[in-house]
Amino acid sequence: MAKSKETFSKREMENRKRKQRQEKNERKLARKDQAPKSFDDMIAYLDENGNLTTQPVDIKKKKVYSLEEVPDAVPKAEHFILDDSMHTGNVQYFSKSKGFGFINDSVTGERIFVHKDQCNFPIMEGDKVTYILRSGDRGLLATLVRKAV
């Protein structure tokens, strides 16, 4: 008679696989039992504080805010004109690739930021310009920049 080709390790592997399949089926059935029974059980609502709830929010009790009551998280910067007079200065530095530079004021010697959008001509270092001074987020800005004659 021939010897059986089924060895101990093969039987153990088969038993382990059978046990894993059985555990997988049991987990599957447990998930089906715990599943929501209807669509209403799956809905989540958002209350006025931004928290998730299972109860629908009563719209009639909901407080309506007007735009004036809502505070700004970051106050908007006010760019105000310091004075309407035209100032003169020389372009100390200007980068064409970056599109900005600095003007040295001829009277005060202050360094004033200038952007290419505020110029009506291609600006270069050493140009004598006139401009209106304005206050910005980080300091002084030159606006309405014109080439001085």
Secondary structure, DSSP 8 states (H G I E B T S, - for coil): ----S--HHHHHHHHHHHHHHHHHHHHHHHHHHHS-SSHHHH--EE-TTS-EESS---GGG-----TTTS--SS------EEEEEEEEEEEEEEETTTTEEEEEETTT--EEEEEGGGBSS---TT-EEEEEEEE-SSSEEEEEEEE--
